[in-house]
Structures are given as C-alpha cells and as structure tokens.
Amino acid sequence: MEADKKSPAPWVRITSDDGFTFIVQRKVALASQILAASLNEDSNFSESHSNACNIPYRGAVVEKVVEYLSFKAQFQEPKPNEDIPDFQERIPPEIALELLMAADYLDT
Amino acid sequence: MRRPGANAVRGPASALTSFLREQGIEAGPISAYSRRRVNQAQNEENQGEPDAEVHEEETPGAGPSSAVPSPTPATRTRKRKRAGEYDSDDLDEDEEATSSPSKKKATATEKAKAKAKAKAAAQAKKKARGDGDYEDDDDDDEDEYSALSKSTASKPVAAAKPSIGSFENCANCSKKFTVTRYTPAASPPPGYLCHDCAKASGTDPFKKPAPKQQRKGRQDKRKIVNYEEKDRVDTLAQLCIRVVTKHIEDVEALGDISSHNVDMISKIMAKNRRLTSSIATLFYDVNNTTLALYDCTSLLPDGLCTLASLNPNLTSLRLDYVGRMNDAVLAHWSTHLKSLTHVDLLGPFNIKSSAWINFFRKMHRPLEKFAVTQSPRFDLTCLEALVARSATSLVELRLGEVGQLCDAWLDPIACFTRLTRLNLAYPATSLSDEGLIELLSSIGERLTHLDISGHDEVGDLAFETGIGPHAKKLVELRARDLVLLTDEGIAKFFGADGPSDETSENEKEEAQTRAMVVPPLEVIDLSRAPHLSSNALTALLAHSGSVLRELHINGWKDADNESLLGIGERAPNLTRVDLGWCRAADDWVVKALVEGPAGTRGVLEEVGCFGCNKITTACPRKRGIVLRGIEVGA
C-alpha cells in the first residue's frame, strides 16, 4: 500500500497478533475510542505517525472487530427512521468471549 | 393638567407615581385616555361655535382643558366610568378622592352641580354635532369605539357577482355580455368585464384560482419527540455479552478460555453490569478453587446458592456488591463449600448476626481470611463466634466500615494469634488511642499490614507508643483521614531528631534506635491529615525512602517545595505517589520524581497530582509514567 503523505491519511492499517493486516478507512478506525485516541494527531503516539495500529488478538477476532467498526461507522448517525441491521447475528459464538475482551480493550 | 395645582391635598401614592411626580412627569398627557380627551376637545372646538358657546354659557371656564379647581365634566365622567373599571393612570387620584372624606363632603354638592352641568353640556354637544337621535345618559360616549371593523375597513365592498348566465353590461366597453364563471370583476371595482376586455386587460380568464397552500409536514409537527435515541448502535461488548448469554447453555460453543481470561471476562461483565445468574455459570467449574465476581447486584439469593453448589471445591471466594445475599445463602455456603477458608465480601447488608454466628460455627474448616466491608448487622457476638472458631487460623481480618465497631471489639481481635493483616478502617465511631495501643501491644509484633483509616480520635500517641514500639514487621501502613495527627508527632514517629540540630552521640544513637523501632515501610498512606507537612515528610523519607513503593500524602497542604523535591531524590523504588492538594508541588517536583535519584532505574508508574495548581501541562513526562490530575489551562 502506498502510504499517503497527506495528513491525516485517509487509510489506516490495522494489524492482528498473528500477522494479518487490515486496511480500513480512517473513519472506520475512529469508531473505536482507543484507536481514535492513539491515531489522534495531537497525541504524538507512534500509531499516529505510522497510521498503523495493532490489536493484540488473533486474526479471526480482529477481522470481526474491523467488521463491527465499519458497521458502526456506517450507522453511527442514522436517519430517524432508518433501520439498523442486527450485528449480533454476525458474531459466531466461538469467538464471542475473545471478541468481548477485544471490545473491552478497544472501548467499543 | 388634569389635576389643578391649587389642590394641595394628596392621599397615599404609589412609589412610582410619587417619583414621577417629583420628576415633573404626569400620567395625564401620555395616557391614551387623556389623549383621546384632548383630541375630542379639539374636535369640539373645530366643529363650531355653538359648542363653545354652550360651554361658555353653562360651565364658564370649565372645558376639558381648563384649570379651574372644581371637578370638570370630563373628570366627573371619568370618575363615573371608573366605578366599572380600573385605569392605571388614575389609580392614585382615585385614592385621593376616596381617602379624603372631608374633601369629599365639601365637594359633594359641587359634584352634584357639576354632574348636572356635565349632562347638559354633553347633550348640548350631541345636539350640536347632530346626532341627537343617539340619546344615552350613560356619559360613556367618550369611550365609544369608532374604528371601522377590520373586514369592512380593509376590503372594498363588492357587490355580489351576478349569477352565471345572466346578462351584464361590460364596465369597460359597455357591451352586453353573458356572465360565465370566468367573468372577472373590473379592476376599479364597479362592474364586470366582458370576455374581450378581460383578455385585453391581460388577465387570464381561465386561470384557476391558486391552489390552497397545503401545510407541509403537519404530520411531523404533531409528532412530539419525547426522547432522542442516541447510540442506536450497541457496543460490541454488549453484543458479545448477548451472544454469550444466548449460548450460555452450550458452553462448548463458546470455546475454551484460560483462567486468566476468566477473571478478565468476569471484570468486563461487572463493568457492563451484566453479571446475571445465567452468565455467572460461565465462571463456575467443579475444579475452581478461587472465584471472584466483581458485581453481584444481579445475582439473586438462588443464584448465590447455585454458585456454592457448582463450585464445591472453592477455597477462596470474593464477591463484590452482594447486597441481595441473605441468611439462607450463608447457611447454604456453610454446608456446601467444604474447603472454603478465604471469604471476601463487599456490602452484605442483609445478613443478620445470627446467620453470621451459624456460618462461623458450621464451617468445615476454620477461616484464614475473613474480610467484610459495610455490614451494619455484624456485631460483637459475631466477632466472638469468629474468634471461637478461627482464633488460631485467621491471618487476615478486615472489618471495613462496620458500624458497630468499638473499643470492646479489640479484646476479641487480640485473640487472633496468627493475624498479620488487619483492617479496621472507617468505623462509625472511632477507636481510642489507648484501645489501639493495647491491641497493638498484644498482636502488633506479627502485623505486616495495618489500616486504621478514618479513626478521627486516633492521634500521635497511637503511633508513638502503639505502632512504633510494637509493630516490628510492618510493611504497609494505611492511615487516611486521621485529623489529629501533628507534624511533630509524625516526624518523631519516623525518627526525626526534633527541633535541635546539635545532636550528641547519645542522642544520635537514641534517634537511631527509635528509628529502628518501626522497620522501613514499603507502603505509607497518610492522606488527608491536614496538619502534616514538611517535617513529617522529611523524616518519613529519611526513614523509609529507600524501600518505599507507594506514598500517599494527599492533602498535606503545608508541605514545602523543598521537602517535596526530596521524594524524587530519596525514594528510588517508588512506583506510585499521590501528591494531591500538596500546594507547593510544582513542575520541579515532578521532574525530580520522573528522573528519580541519579544512577537508579526509575520504576515510577503513576503520579497523582489533583489540586496541585503549580504543576502545569509543561511539566516533564516520561514514557510509562502516568500523571493524573494536571489541570489543563491552569
């Protein structure tokens, strides 16, 4: 991926513990409080310089986290009568507990 | 104008009226009523001589605007009118009239005369104006409402449109034409236009009348938004918890989790306040020896009994917020948890003392740790039952915020021969110095952890002659909110030499032995002792600085900058320090803390500095050290 030199870059790289990489729109990453804080330009964390964040869980969990973040980014400010699909159906029970810990870590 | 100046008698007047009068402002000229009166007077004058003559004849010099002392017809009528309604402009004068009876009497006949005159004048006026047909004795003619009605005033009166099919002469070309529904009215009103003239005038005769403007969004307007739904997207944690709840019966579907993660998930559930009976089964296991649930608010007594049944091998149990726990639960535990030795409960309000006593008696094994916080029904008999069963086994005792704690409890506590950790913080009534000293003299030598926070009658004496000589193994001392402590007393406790610096060898030795009385402490919490300051801090650092891991001196407002700088220099192993409300703490103090003593590897993790106004956002920071409480924009 070509790192965009413009600040802030429109794309952000999210990596998992076991080496999976997800490239998402910045808006999507900002749906998480923790990622938003670490990507904040003013905070001066290495994440904000490299536009890359590590979520310390395995790929399957991080994938679901990213899926949720894009879901949240899309429906964060819904129109009054817009129907929001149920994300719960998309969570496989076998990763629910790990996902719960990741969600707690990310404050989402 | 209305009120002649010669009349010097005045009744009570409102503050506003008298103020206005002082300023020379009279309500008369500005009131709508009097304006109308003046206008009328002018009209009367304009309307001709007869009126004026009548005035001259009948009431010489008594026109509406005359300055004769006697009440004028105008005033009379006004007064009459006032019987029915109030005119704010005239309130005071009304009072004048009514509140001075003598004057009233004097003028009664005058008034009668004037009344007759006024009537005559009014009638004459009417006649002069030519509206004699309007005979009304009511004198209210001045007030008659003469404005045209809105509908008649604004719209020119249009004659009804001739019926469709009839013949009419065109207003423009005078040709006869048949009236249709499209026949327009001529634009200077009288008459109608024929088709040709209508076309020539440029108006489209077939133009439909403009459709009525429909009010848009009426439906929406009526919809009242009682609450706005925010955050309609659930958090991922909530969703996950729901998934877990749904599949709780099928534990295998949820996969394996390590014991470390179990505790973590327990905390997350508590944080989300979702720890219900069904979710709690997630943490149950026959092989469990320890269990900690951090928020049992949603666990009903049945759930707590289930807990005991499903975890029969527990040795250590910690439950927070167990407000719903009752006597039956405790009875169930005592029979089902056969290995239980460590109990830690927060908020078991509903347990009666008889239940505690039964629990202690029926336990299969004597307790090693008994820790309760906030249990108002725990009383002396309960403690005695605990002593009877666990006197030689109990290692840790916490009776935090137990309302009935008093000096009488200290003798039973002294019976615990293996006690190393004792917490008697925040009782309803403080223990006394003497009681505490006696307790420490018997069990002090084994204590490693002591918490006597919130005993507001405990002072220096308990430290000097209680803790000092007896607590020889102490590692952690927590004593928050001890308001009686003095700077000198604590300085002495930590082995300071006292005010004189000239110390002989003997004194030095003495100081040293005194300092050796208490070993260097690793954790010191003397927060919110308002009299402690520089001397105590300096002595404390000299005594324990080398091993100090945690230091809480929140609220030592008088500690000076120099002594605070000493923390960084003399406490190399400090991981946590709370400087809150130490007013003299500034960026230099933080710098000393962050950098640590020269040549040492800093292990500092957290600095609390709430209420330290001199610490700014520009203070030095270091990776891994959390600074809490810096005021932004201070």
Interface residues (C-beta under 8 A of the other chain):
Chain A: V65 Y68 F71 K72 F75 Q76 P78 I84 F87 Q88 I91 P93 E94 I95 A96 L97 E98 L99 L100 M101 A102 A103 D104 L106 T108
Chain B: R232 V233 D234 T235 L236 A237 L239 C240 I241 R242 V243 V244 K246 H247 D250 A253 L254 G255 I257 N261 M264 I265 I268 K271
